[in-house]
Amino acid sequence: MSRIPPDSYLVQGGRRLSGTLQPAGSKNAALPELAATLLTDRPVTIRNLPKIRDVQAMMDILRSLGASVERQDGQSVRITARNIDTSGLDMELCRRIRASILLAGPLLARCGSLRLPPPGGDVIGRRRLDTHFMALKRMGAGVDFDGTSITLETDGLRGVSMLLDEPSVTATENAVMAASAAAGTTTIYNAACEPNVQDLARMLTSMGAGISGAGTNRMVIEGRGGLLDGTDHPVSPDHIEIGSFLGLAACCGDGIRIPEVPRPDIEPTVRVLSRLGLEVAWEDGDIFVPGGQDLHVVTDMGNAIPTIYDAPWPGFSPDLTSTAVVLATQARGTVLIFEKMFESRLFFVDKLVSMGARIIQCDPHRVVVSGPARLHGTRVSSPDIRAGMALLTAALCAEGESIIGNVHQIERGYERLVERLGALGADITRGPEG
């Protein structure tokens, strides 16, 4: 253990992995659902919570506001937000995670005013907050930003019709949570449709909000005009984690099964990754990735080089662009990968090049990948959650030893990777906490 630097994984690559990999609860659903517990003073039980750093941070933020947060078992928590005081909000924790912006809608509806710092999170390019505040302003909020903190105030939120200037996932979630407690009916056009938005809508519906249109770009919310009810809600499986595991299974799997997969949530990912040769079998609700995959780039008509690009749901998730890049390094042929939504997401590819990948970075948004490449172990650092998971996948299928630093970033979004992947035959050792 002493030879492994702090906050690092030591990975022995080249091992074939096999077995069953149970998906965790969705990070991107759990975080807004924890924030939504502020919309009621009654107990809320959330089950299937992923045991990751961002979820722990959000629960600590709720405690700082005065909520009671009780672990029921390893994957469930009971939260009672009976007495909430925004003056106790832990500003430092809010600065660490992007999800702290999800407090804006619920706390504004509950308390009428709050002050937040700009949120933290991954550095993957500019991630504007304007859409959040445009939506809350439409509902009757005043918003002021002095360069260091954001102040929001209202004398009462009201239902309105609004058109979001972009289908932002977290802005949609903030608007839906605020609208659920507002007086009157809110219609949101250009709403985000992602599975985690749909899961939040199911939770809010079980708390007494009237919501229709979840999963489409037009959502209608019948507000309660006050606090919602308590509920018992299971977090949906993480479609981003499952997509990451599909890439892992294709690159270095010898038969990996992922059980209890929500097929509609995963089919858009399978459709895109199949253009790099991924083959899967659906078996009684499970998805099975056979070993010995013939990874190859499926060319466009006329043998033209294809493009893989991200888009809002049901397009290919930008959170899986990094996985697609690594998979492409192992596929026969050439592909252009176009990251349209975040201008810094692809800046991790130099680390893959140092491992032997053949990648040309055209600009911040586009890379050309030619494969297959024989990757070799080296020392790299994780710049963000998704790139970190992609680098771990590359290290597992590389020859030799790799050290991946800054792994607390990966652990913000992926639960117990050393243990779970170790059960499949991976050789990963974690260094001490940094």
C-alpha positions as CSV (number, residue, x, y, z in Angstrom):
1,M,0.0,0.0,0.0
2,S,2.9,2.4,0.7
3,R,3.9,2.5,-3.0
4,I,0.4,3.7,-4.1
5,P,0.1,7.5,-3.8
6,P,-2.7,9.0,-1.8
7,D,-6.1,9.4,-3.6
8,S,-5.0,6.9,-6.4
9,Y,-5.8,3.6,-7.9
10,L,-3.1,1.1,-8.8
11,V,-4.5,-1.0,-11.7
12,Q,-2.9,-4.1,-13.2
13,G,-4.3,-4.2,-16.7
14,G,-4.9,-7.0,-19.2
15,R,-7.3,-9.2,-17.1
16,R,-10.5,-10.4,-18.6
17,L,-13.5,-9.6,-16.4
18,S,-16.6,-11.7,-16.0
19,G,-19.6,-12.0,-13.7
20,T,-22.6,-9.9,-12.6
21,L,-22.4,-6.2,-12.0
22,Q,-25.4,-4.8,-10.1
23,P,-26.2,-1.2,-11.1
24,A,-26.4,1.4,-8.3
25,G,-29.0,4.0,-7.9
26,S,-28.8,7.0,-10.2
27,K,-26.6,9.8,-8.9
28,N,-28.4,12.4,-11.1
29,A,-31.8,11.3,-9.8
30,A,-30.7,10.9,-6.1
31,L,-29.3,14.5,-5.8
32,P,-32.5,16.4,-6.8
33,E,-34.6,13.9,-4.9
34,L,-32.6,14.7,-1.7
35,A,-33.2,18.4,-2.4
36,A,-36.9,17.7,-2.9
37,T,-37.3,16.5,0.7
38,L,-37.2,20.2,1.6
39,L,-40.6,20.6,0.1
40,T,-42.3,18.8,3.0
41,D,-42.1,18.7,6.8
42,R,-43.1,15.1,6.8
43,P,-40.7,12.1,6.7
44,V,-39.4,11.0,3.3
45,T,-37.7,7.7,2.8
46,I,-35.4,7.4,-0.2
47,R,-34.2,3.9,-1.1
48,N,-31.5,2.6,-3.4
49,L,-29.3,5.7,-2.8
50,P,-25.8,5.3,-4.3
51,K,-23.0,5.4,-1.7
52,I,-21.0,8.1,-3.4
53,R,-19.3,11.3,-2.3
54,D,-21.8,13.8,-3.8
55,V,-24.8,12.1,-2.2
56,Q,-23.0,12.2,1.2
57,A,-22.3,15.9,0.7
58,M,-25.9,16.7,-0.2
59,M,-27.1,14.9,3.0
60,D,-24.6,16.9,5.0
61,I,-26.0,20.1,3.5
62,L,-29.5,19.1,4.5
63,R,-28.3,18.5,8.0
64,S,-26.7,22.0,8.0
65,L,-30.2,23.4,7.2
66,G,-31.7,21.6,10.2
67,A,-33.1,18.5,8.6
68,S,-33.0,15.1,10.3
69,V,-31.1,12.6,8.2
70,E,-31.2,9.0,9.4
71,R,-29.6,6.0,7.7
72,Q,-32.1,3.2,7.6
73,D,-29.6,0.7,6.0
74,G,-26.8,0.8,3.6
75,Q,-28.9,2.1,0.7
76,S,-31.8,3.9,2.4
77,V,-32.2,7.2,4.3
78,R,-35.1,8.8,6.1
79,I,-35.2,12.6,6.0
80,T,-37.5,14.9,8.0
81,A,-37.1,18.5,7.1
82,R,-39.4,19.8,9.8
83,N,-37.4,22.9,11.0
84,I,-35.4,24.5,8.3
85,D,-33.1,27.5,8.8
86,T,-31.3,28.8,5.7
87,S,-28.9,30.8,7.9
88,G,-27.2,27.5,8.8
89,L,-26.5,26.5,5.2
90,D,-23.0,25.1,4.8
91,M,-21.6,27.4,2.1
92,E,-18.3,25.5,1.8
93,L,-20.1,22.2,1.1
94,C,-22.2,24.0,-1.5
95,R,-19.1,25.2,-3.3
96,R,-17.8,21.7,-3.6
97,I,-20.7,20.1,-5.6
98,R,-22.6,21.1,-8.7
99,A,-25.8,19.7,-7.2
100,S,-26.0,22.5,-4.6
101,I,-27.8,24.6,-7.2
102,L,-30.8,22.2,-6.8
103,L,-31.5,23.7,-3.4
104,A,-32.6,27.0,-5.1
105,G,-36.1,25.9,-6.1
106,P,-37.1,23.9,-3.0
107,L,-35.7,26.4,-0.5
108,L,-37.2,29.4,-2.3
109,A,-40.6,27.7,-2.2
110,R,-40.2,26.7,1.4
111,C,-38.5,29.7,3.0
112,G,-39.1,32.6,0.6
113,S,-35.4,33.6,0.6
114,L,-31.9,32.1,0.6
115,R,-28.3,32.8,-0.3
116,L,-26.2,30.4,-2.2
117,P,-22.6,30.4,-3.4
118,P,-21.9,29.5,-7.1
119,P,-21.9,25.7,-7.2
120,G,-18.8,23.6,-7.6
121,G,-18.4,20.3,-9.4
122,D,-16.6,19.1,-12.5
123,V,-14.5,21.5,-14.7
124,I,-15.8,20.4,-18.1
125,G,-16.4,23.9,-19.6
126,R,-18.9,26.7,-18.9
127,R,-22.0,25.5,-17.2
128,R,-24.4,28.4,-17.2
129,L,-26.9,29.0,-14.5
130,D,-29.0,31.6,-16.3
131,T,-31.8,29.1,-17.2
132,H,-32.4,28.3,-13.5
133,F,-32.8,31.9,-12.6
134,M,-34.9,32.8,-15.6
135,A,-37.3,30.1,-14.6
136,L,-37.5,31.1,-11.0
137,K,-37.9,34.8,-12.0
138,R,-40.9,33.8,-14.2
139,M,-42.5,32.3,-11.1
140,G,-42.1,35.4,-9.0
141,A,-38.5,35.3,-7.6
142,G,-36.0,38.1,-7.3
143,V,-32.5,37.1,-8.1
144,D,-29.3,39.0,-7.4
145,F,-25.7,37.9,-8.0
146,D,-22.9,40.1,-6.5
147,G,-20.0,38.0,-7.9
148,T,-19.6,35.9,-4.8
149,S,-23.1,34.7,-3.8
150,I,-26.6,34.4,-5.3
151,T,-29.5,35.8,-3.3
152,L,-33.1,34.7,-4.1
153,E,-36.3,36.1,-2.6
154,T,-40.0,35.9,-3.3
155,D,-43.2,36.9,-1.6
156,G,-44.8,33.8,-3.1
157,L,-44.2,31.6,-6.2
158,R,-47.0,31.3,-8.7
159,G,-47.8,29.0,-11.6
160,V,-46.9,30.4,-15.0
161,S,-46.2,29.3,-18.5
162,M,-42.5,29.3,-19.4
163,L,-40.1,28.5,-22.2
164,L,-36.7,27.4,-21.1
165,D,-33.9,28.8,-23.2
166,E,-32.2,25.4,-23.2
167,P,-33.3,22.0,-22.1
168,S,-31.1,22.1,-19.0
169,V,-31.6,19.0,-16.8
170,T,-31.0,20.7,-13.4
171,A,-32.9,23.9,-14.4
172,T,-35.9,21.7,-15.3
173,E,-35.6,20.0,-12.0
174,N,-35.4,23.2,-10.1
175,A,-38.4,24.6,-11.9
176,V,-40.4,21.5,-11.4
177,M,-39.7,21.4,-7.7
178,A,-40.5,25.1,-7.2
179,A,-43.7,24.7,-9.3
180,S,-44.8,21.7,-7.2
181,A,-45.2,23.9,-4.2
182,A,-46.3,27.1,-6.0
183,A,-49.9,28.3,-6.3
184,G,-51.5,27.4,-9.6
185,T,-50.5,25.6,-12.8
186,T,-47.0,25.8,-14.4
187,T,-46.3,24.7,-17.9
188,I,-42.7,24.2,-18.9
189,Y,-41.8,24.1,-22.6
190,N,-38.4,22.9,-23.8
191,A,-38.1,20.8,-20.6
192,A,-35.4,18.2,-20.2
193,C,-36.6,14.7,-20.7
194,E,-33.8,12.6,-19.1
195,P,-34.6,9.5,-17.0
196,N,-33.5,11.3,-13.8
197,V,-36.0,14.1,-14.5
198,Q,-38.7,11.4,-15.0
199,D,-37.7,9.8,-11.7
200,L,-37.9,13.1,-9.8
201,A,-41.4,13.7,-11.3
202,R,-42.5,10.2,-10.0
203,M,-41.3,11.1,-6.6
204,L,-43.0,14.5,-6.5
205,T,-46.2,12.9,-7.8
206,S,-46.1,10.5,-4.9
207,M,-45.7,13.6,-2.6
208,G,-49.0,15.1,-3.9
209,A,-47.9,17.2,-6.9
210,G,-49.8,16.9,-10.1
211,I,-47.3,16.4,-12.9
212,S,-47.9,15.3,-16.5
213,G,-45.6,15.2,-19.5
214,A,-42.5,13.9,-17.8
215,G,-40.3,12.4,-20.4
216,T,-41.5,14.9,-23.0
217,N,-40.4,18.5,-23.6
218,R,-43.7,19.9,-22.3
219,M,-44.4,19.4,-18.6
220,V,-47.4,20.6,-16.7
221,I,-47.3,20.9,-12.9
222,E,-50.4,21.5,-10.7
223,G,-48.9,23.1,-7.7
224,R,-50.0,22.5,-4.1
225,G,-49.6,26.1,-3.0
226,G,-47.8,24.9,0.0
227,L,-45.9,22.0,1.5
228,L,-46.1,18.5,-0.1
229,D,-46.7,15.1,1.6
230,G,-44.1,12.6,2.7
231,T,-43.3,9.6,0.6
232,D,-41.2,6.4,0.3
233,H,-39.4,6.4,-3.0
234,P,-36.8,4.1,-4.7
235,V,-34.1,5.8,-6.8
236,S,-34.0,4.5,-10.3
237,P,-31.0,2.5,-11.6
238,D,-28.2,4.8,-12.9
239,H,-28.4,4.7,-16.7
240,I,-25.0,6.6,-16.9
241,E,-23.3,4.1,-14.8
242,I,-24.8,1.3,-16.8
243,G,-23.5,2.9,-20.0
244,S,-20.0,3.2,-18.5
245,F,-20.2,-0.5,-17.6
246,L,-21.3,-1.4,-21.1
247,G,-18.1,0.2,-22.4
248,L,-16.0,-1.5,-19.8
249,A,-17.6,-4.9,-20.7
250,A,-17.0,-4.4,-24.4
251,C,-13.3,-3.4,-23.9
252,C,-12.2,-6.1,-21.4
253,G,-15.1,-8.3,-20.5
254,D,-15.4,-12.0,-20.9
255,G,-19.1,-12.1,-20.3
256,I,-20.7,-9.5,-18.0
257,R,-24.3,-9.4,-16.9
258,I,-26.0,-6.2,-15.6
259,P,-29.3,-7.2,-13.9
260,E,-32.6,-5.2,-13.6
261,V,-31.8,-2.7,-16.3
262,P,-34.6,-0.3,-17.3
263,R,-34.5,-1.0,-21.0
264,P,-36.0,2.3,-22.3
265,D,-33.3,4.2,-20.3
266,I,-30.5,2.2,-21.9
267,E,-31.5,1.6,-25.5
268,P,-30.3,5.1,-26.7
269,T,-26.9,4.3,-25.3
270,V,-26.8,0.8,-26.8
271,R,-27.9,2.2,-30.1
272,V,-24.9,4.6,-30.2
273,L,-22.2,2.2,-28.8
274,S,-23.3,-0.4,-31.3
275,R,-21.8,1.8,-33.9
276,L,-18.5,0.9,-32.4
277,G,-19.3,-2.8,-32.5
278,L,-20.9,-3.4,-29.1
279,E,-23.3,-6.3,-29.0
280,V,-25.6,-7.1,-26.2
281,A,-28.4,-9.6,-25.4
282,W,-31.5,-8.7,-23.4
283,E,-32.5,-11.6,-21.1
284,D,-35.5,-11.3,-18.7
285,G,-34.8,-7.7,-17.7
286,D,-31.0,-8.2,-17.6
287,I,-28.5,-6.9,-20.2
288,F,-25.7,-9.3,-21.0
289,V,-22.5,-8.3,-22.9
290,P,-20.8,-11.5,-24.3
291,G,-17.0,-11.8,-24.3
292,G,-15.0,-11.8,-27.5
293,Q,-16.6,-8.7,-28.9
294,D,-15.8,-7.9,-32.5
295,L,-15.3,-4.2,-31.9
296,H,-15.3,-2.2,-35.2
297,V,-16.5,1.1,-36.4
298,V,-19.7,0.9,-38.4
299,T,-19.1,3.2,-41.4
300,D,-21.8,5.5,-42.9
301,M,-23.1,4.9,-46.4
302,G,-20.4,4.9,-49.0
303,N,-17.8,3.8,-46.4
304,A,-17.7,7.3,-45.0
305,I,-16.2,8.0,-41.6
306,P,-19.1,8.2,-39.1
307,T,-19.6,10.8,-36.4
308,I,-20.8,10.1,-32.8
309,Y,-22.2,13.1,-31.0
310,D,-24.0,13.9,-27.8
311,A,-27.4,15.5,-27.6
312,P,-30.2,16.1,-25.0
313,W,-32.3,13.0,-24.2
314,P,-33.1,10.8,-26.0
315,G,-29.8,11.6,-27.7
316,F,-26.5,10.2,-26.6
317,S,-25.6,11.5,-23.1
318,P,-22.6,13.8,-22.9
319,D,-21.7,12.0,-19.7
320,L,-20.9,9.0,-21.8
321,T,-18.7,10.7,-24.4
322,S,-15.6,9.8,-22.5
323,T,-16.6,6.1,-22.5
324,A,-17.3,6.3,-26.3
325,V,-13.7,7.6,-26.8
326,V,-12.1,4.8,-24.9
327,L,-14.3,2.2,-26.7
328,A,-13.3,3.7,-30.0
329,T,-9.6,3.2,-29.2
330,Q,-10.3,-0.6,-29.1
331,A,-12.5,-0.7,-32.3
332,R,-11.2,-1.4,-35.8
333,G,-11.6,1.7,-37.9
334,T,-11.8,5.5,-37.6
335,V,-14.6,7.6,-36.1
336,L,-15.1,11.3,-35.3
337,I,-16.5,12.0,-31.8
338,F,-18.1,15.4,-31.5
339,E,-18.8,16.7,-28.0
340,K,-21.3,19.5,-28.6
341,M,-22.4,20.4,-25.1
342,F,-19.2,20.9,-23.0
343,E,-16.1,22.5,-24.4
344,S,-13.6,20.9,-21.9
345,R,-15.0,17.4,-21.8
346,L,-12.5,16.0,-24.3
347,F,-9.4,17.5,-22.8
348,F,-8.6,14.2,-21.1
349,V,-7.7,12.5,-24.4
350,D,-4.0,13.5,-24.0
351,K,-3.9,11.0,-21.2
352,L,-5.1,8.2,-23.5
353,V,-2.5,9.3,-26.1
354,S,0.1,8.8,-23.4
355,M,-1.2,5.2,-23.1
356,G,-0.8,4.5,-26.8
357,A,-4.2,5.6,-28.2
358,R,-4.2,7.1,-31.7
359,I,-6.3,10.2,-31.3
360,I,-6.2,13.6,-33.1
361,Q,-7.8,16.4,-31.1
362,C,-9.2,18.7,-33.8
363,D,-10.5,21.4,-31.4
364,P,-12.1,21.5,-27.9
365,H,-15.2,19.7,-29.2
366,R,-13.9,17.1,-31.7
367,V,-11.5,14.2,-31.8
368,V,-10.7,11.6,-34.4
369,V,-10.0,8.2,-33.1
370,S,-8.3,5.4,-35.1
371,G,-8.2,1.9,-33.6
372,P,-7.6,-0.6,-32.4
373,A,-4.7,0.5,-30.3
374,R,-2.6,-1.5,-27.9
375,L,-2.8,0.5,-24.7
376,H,0.0,0.3,-22.1
377,G,-0.1,1.3,-18.5
378,T,1.1,4.7,-17.3
379,R,0.4,7.3,-14.7
380,V,-2.6,9.6,-15.3
381,S,-4.9,11.8,-13.2
382,S,-8.7,11.9,-13.3
383,P,-9.9,15.4,-14.3
384,D,-13.6,14.7,-13.7
385,I,-16.1,11.9,-12.8
386,R,-16.8,10.6,-16.3
387,A,-13.3,11.0,-17.7
388,G,-12.0,9.3,-14.6
389,M,-14.2,6.3,-15.2
390,A,-13.1,6.2,-18.8
391,L,-9.4,6.3,-17.8
392,L,-10.1,3.4,-15.4
393,T,-11.6,1.4,-18.3
394,A,-8.5,2.2,-20.4
395,A,-6.2,1.1,-17.6
396,L,-8.1,-2.2,-17.1
397,C,-7.7,-3.1,-20.8
398,A,-4.1,-1.8,-21.1
399,E,-1.0,-4.0,-20.8
400,G,0.9,-3.5,-17.5
401,E,0.5,-1.2,-14.5
402,S,-1.3,2.1,-14.3
403,I,-1.7,4.6,-11.5
404,I,-4.7,6.9,-11.7
405,G,-4.6,9.9,-9.4
406,N,-7.3,12.2,-8.1
407,V,-9.7,9.3,-7.8
408,H,-12.0,11.1,-5.3
409,Q,-13.4,12.6,-8.5
410,I,-14.4,9.2,-9.8
411,E,-15.9,8.3,-6.4
412,R,-18.1,11.3,-6.5
413,G,-20.2,9.4,-9.1
414,Y,-19.4,5.7,-8.9
415,E,-20.0,3.5,-5.9
416,R,-17.4,1.0,-4.4
417,L,-15.6,0.5,-7.7
418,V,-12.7,-1.4,-6.2
419,E,-14.9,-3.9,-4.6
420,R,-17.5,-4.3,-7.4
421,L,-15.0,-4.6,-10.2
422,G,-12.7,-6.7,-8.1
423,A,-15.5,-9.3,-7.9
424,L,-15.3,-9.6,-11.7
425,G,-11.6,-10.2,-11.6
426,A,-10.2,-6.7,-11.8
427,D,-6.9,-6.0,-10.0
428,I,-7.4,-2.5,-8.5
429,T,-5.9,-1.3,-5.2
430,R,-6.8,2.1,-3.7
431,G,-4.2,4.2,-2.0
432,P,-4.9,6.1,1.2
433,E,-7.3,9.1,1.3
434,G,-5.8,12.3,0.0
